[in-house]
Amino acid sequence: MTDPFVIAIDGPAAAGKGTLARRLAAALSLPYLDTGLLYRAVGSRLIRAGKDPTDSVAAESAAHALSGSDLDRTDLRGPEADEVAPVVAAIPAVRVALLSFQRQFASARGAVVDGRDIGTVIFPDAPVKLFVTANLATRARRRWLEMRERGLEVSLEAVEHGMKARDTLDAVRATSPLRPAWDATVLDTTELDPNAAYEAAFDLVRPRIPAGTGLRL
């Protein structure tokens, strides 16, 4: 029996991993999971309940209670969720609680999964691992433009400052720090538009699809 085919995509915020992951999932007819939404949804649960996001007991409980419907909320991309997501993501018990959710998601049909510890912790045996990155200035400008399109008024400097702080928190946390898996291919999108990034990833993924999966690119 062939194991479900998983493409693990990791990287910092606004590197382009989400756009890339969605396009690969569509091309392969695979389910797609943005694991960043899980932490945003946990934070959102805590906020709605009036709980402190730094309360590890409350955060773990919220993570265990998470369901698919929580990911459909329309408030998971706002500034409040942006702020609370890295706080709950740094709580070890929350990451442990969400481990089975993520693995169960891919257990039936495989998946394209993006996040910050997919190739290192969640799916260490994934046949395809990509670490998508770009320099800080490029990533900050991408996020700033994205926020402006959503009608959010914020300075580029503030976005870059917040992103730098998030990068530091992701890199130094004790549990599942952000880093490329030892066998991941690093894809730097600093000079690539979404189409060029997809084409580069396409060329990396296609030869790694095992025989017997029934998948075609």
Buried (B, 14 or more C-beta within 10 A) or exposed (E): EEBBBBBBBBBBBBBBBBBBBBBBBEBBEBBBBBBBBBBBBBBBBBBEEEBEBEBBEBBBBBBBEBEEEBBEBEEBBBEBBBBBBBBBBBBEBBBBBBBEBBBEBBEEEBBBBBBBBBBBBBBBEBBBBBBBBBEBEBBBBBBBEEBEEEEBEEEBEEBBEBBEEBBEBBEEBEBBBBBBBEEBBEBBBEEBEEEEBBEBBBEBBEEEBEEEBEBEE
